[in-house]
Amino acid sequence: MANTAGGVPVVSNPFVADVFADDAIAFDTVSGTVRITLGTLKMAEPAAPSPMHYVATSRLVMTVPGAQRLAIALFDYLKKNGLDPAEVVGGGEETAKN
């Protein structure tokens, strides 16, 4: 983790929760904030093969400027690591349909 973000010191928190998501499944803008709903693919039945569906697992709410900085930083990070931000690698909609 960086020691600063935008010139502001960052304090590490060993108890911060990790959130797993397969996809960002919904976006909304409300009262100057961007709300991104994250979802995880789940099987509808306990045994395979089973139809898949998304379950909302968490929601990220950021100010519009913060969300813009996130989008730019993520784009730059992906590009620097050899991943084209404009091209989805594997998975995607086809996975959700199975």
N, C-alpha and C positions, 0 to 999 in steps of 0.2 A: 504494500500500500504506500502511496505517496505521502511524504511528510507534510505537504501543503496542497490545497486545492484552491486555485484562483487567488493565491497569496495568503489564504487563511490557514492556520495550523490545523492539522488533522490529528485527533486523539484516537488511538486504537482501542477498540472495545472487544475483548475476547468473548463476550457473551452475545454478540450480534448474531441474529439468526440467518441461516442460508435458506433461500427459497428456490425450489426447483420448479421449472415450467417447461412444457414442450413448445408453447407458443404464446404470443400476445393475441388474445382472442377478441378484445373489444377496446375501443378508444372513445373518450368523450372529453369535452371541454366544458367545465362548470366553474363559474365565478373566478375566472382567472387561473384555474388549475387544469392540468391535463391529467386525466385518469386512465391508466392502462391496466386492464384486467388480464391477468396471466392465467393460463389454463394448462392442465395436464390431461393427456389422453388416458382414458380408462376403458376397460372392457365392460360391456353391458351385462355379460353373463360370466359366471365363474370359470367356465371351461372354454377352451379354444376349439374351433374358431368362433369368435363372437364379434358382433358389431362394436365399433369403437365410438366413444363420444368424449367431448371435452367436459371437464369439471373445473369450474373457476377455483383457483387455489389461493390467489392473493391479488391485491390491487396496489399499484404504485401511483401515488398522487404527488404531483410536482407542480410548482409554479410554471407558467408558460416559458419564461426565460430559462429556468432550470431544465425543463424538458428539451428546449432547443439546444442547450449546451450538451445534454446527454446524447441527443441524436448526432450532433457533430462529433463528439468524443468517441462514440461507438463506431461511427463511420470511419473515422481516422484509425482507430484501434484495429478494426477488421482489415482495412487496406494495408496497414503496416505489417500485419501478420499473414499476408498473402491470400486473404479472402475477399472476393469481390462483393461489396455490400449490396450491389444491384442484382446478384444472382444467388438464389437459394440453393444450398448444397444438400441434396437428399431429403427424404421425409416430406414435409409440407402437406399439402392438401391430399395427396394420394394416400398417405398414412392414415389420415382421419377417416377416409372412406372405407377402409378395410374392416 
